[in-house]
Amino acid sequence: QFSGSELLDDSINMKGMCLFKQDRFTDAIAIFRTIDGSSEFADDALYQIGTCYYNMGQYDIANSIYRRVIDEFPDSDKVTVAVSGIMDGYLSKGQLDEAIKLVDDYLANSPEGKLADNLLLNKGDLLFTLNKLDESIRTYRTLISDIPASENVPFALDQIGRISILNNDNTGAEAAFEELRKNYPDHDLGILASMKIG
């Protein structure tokens, strides 16, 4: 059961979301800012303010607000999406090195956080884009060894196989595709690996 102030904050939050969905970002920001910092909706409101700025193309402001979400509400479920928002901001500006540093910082503090596997996959992809092929493979291998139950493992194995081919490492490619075929026979990438090997 919500108290009176919580009901008011919930109503304010909903009004802000309606404005956000209408792309009325400046109006939504003004509404979200009226929610008290001690409210149970404070983390969501702060995150939504960051997302408004992100959608307005003001990535630096969005990033600073997302960082406040991470710092002020470390146990909130908004932390993972705030990290993703910061990363997207860096990528939209072509700041790949900053995106990689963000991943490293997050993983140092939350090695088993909800985003860890996605961020490791993204880091591997970023390193590949930067033509840092060996580092890319190491990152994918970290994902596979540290979070073996992740749904991203088949993608990591496939990338290792592809990068190994680029590195003229046929043995490494065959090993990655064989691991993919053997461990994920029903996955689309496992089926494709079987064709590559067979």
Disulfide bonds with the S-S distance in Angstrom:
none
